[in-house]
C-alpha cells in the first residue's frame, strides 16, 4: 500500500502522521490495551523474588 493512499488513524493528523498533544491520551489507552492483551495471552508464571548478599534473609 502506498503512503499516499493510506488513511491516517483517528489520532494522527492528515499530513505526516503526527500525534497532537490533545490526542496523546488516545495513544496511551491503545498502548495499554495492547499491553494488557499481550500480557494476558503470554504472561507466563509470576516472578520469583530471591535475596542475596549482605541483605540475605531481610526480605
N, C-alpha and C positions, 0 to 999 in steps of 0.2 A: 504494500500500500504506500503510495507516495505521500510526502509531507503535506502537499497542497490539498489532498482530498480528505485528510483526517480531520475529524471534528474535535474541537477542544472539549475536555471534560467540564463539568459544571464549576470546578474550582479553578480552571485555567482561563486566562484571557484569550481573546481571539488571535492576537499576534504574538508569537513567540512562546506561548505556553507558560508564562509567568503566573505565579500564585500571588494574589494581592493579600495584604495584611488582614483584611476583613474576612478572608476565606480560609485562613490557616486553621481555624478550629475544625473545619470540614476535613482537612487533610489529616489532622491529628485523630479524629474519630475514625476515619478509614484505616489508618495505620494500626490503631488499637484493635479494631475489629479483626483485621487480618492476623495480627499477632496472636490474639486470643484463639482464633480458629486454628491456627497452626499449632499452638501450644496444646490445644485440646486433642488434635489429631496425632501429634508426635511428641507428646510431653515427656514420656519416659518416667522412670522412678524418681522419687524425691531425692534431693542431695543428702549425703551423709556428712555430718559435722564431726570432725576429729580435732582434738587438741594436740599440741606438740611443743617441744622445747621447754623453757622455764615456766611456761604457763600451764603445763600439763596438770590435769586434774582440777582446773579452775573453771571449766565451762559448765 
